[in-house]
Amino acid sequence: MTNISTNIGNLKLNKCIYNASGPLCTSLNELIDLNNSSTPCILTKSCTLENRVGNPIPRYYDNHIGSINSMGLPNQGIKYYITCSKDITKPYIISVGGLNLNEITTILSNILVAIKLDENINGIEINLSCPNIIGKGQLAYDMKDLEYYLTTIFNILNYHTVSKNKPIIGIKLPPYFDIHQFSNVCDIICKFPLDFITCINSIGNGLIIDPINETTFIKPKNGMGGIGGRYIKPTGLSNVRNFYLELKKRNSQIKIIGCGGIENGIDAFEYILCGATAVQIGTTFHKEGVGCFERISNELIVIMNDKKYTNLNDFRGNLQII
């Protein structure tokens, strides 16, 4: 029987396809919809310390190719997402998107206290790559800041040692475009006990124009926003591949979660072939709803059956150069 299960650190998932932080994971009702779907785990909206309204609307647009958004991290605040965990029966991962380092460490402390109280929280994804906060750049493009943030974060995580129900810890990275950047980032992240990296976040400060009305489609940041969907798949694949090769050279156990432009089973197959342990669905999930997870999983299984692969390890990372 074809097996598409996977492990991220100590977290075992019966499938390798789940939701990206962003669309349709902000409210409890949306999280329950995910809980009732075929996704193997649930990832929340990136949360701040307090409730946040986000950027002015309109702030999202998609077409047949992809999407542009400048949401600005609208969310219900960390206490809300900790409380939501009580209603979730699947593995539950909280995305942390604090606006500064102090806020991130406070959020992490709150999560770890909740875990010690046996709340159903299985992982933390720290978003270091949101391109849509007005007046702020993407932290993970600055290597000194990235190392400083991770040093401070893991001092907090080590201080609040969790003896049982230890959550998996990962970071969401922006797209990188120069080959030397992958080595530089890996030199830093391999210093820390990360379980995973997620790549990529949307490509920042893109522009999609309405030629009929001669306007932008979104309002914030002069119409500039993060680009997602099919537009960014080649960049997502190259980031997964380059990180996979760099981490392999270092014998690192850090897993890679692929994200960007995954619409079908072929896309998921290509990400895993490049080295991804699992994949996240964003724009397609926003368009299609929770049914996309079962559809894409089934399409991946058909591809694997055709190729006589019985599990993901049969082909993960095995991309060949012609």
Helices and strands as residue ranges (DSSP letters): E 6-8, E 11-13, E 17-19, H 28-35, E 42-43, E 60-62, E 66-69, H 78-84, G 85-87, E 92-96, H 101-116, E 123-127, G 139-141, H 143-159, E 168-172, H 179-189, E 196-199, E 203-206, E 209-210, E 215-216, G 220-223, E 225-229, G 230-232, H 233-249, E 255-259, H 265-274, E 278-281, H 283-288, H 291-306, G 312-314
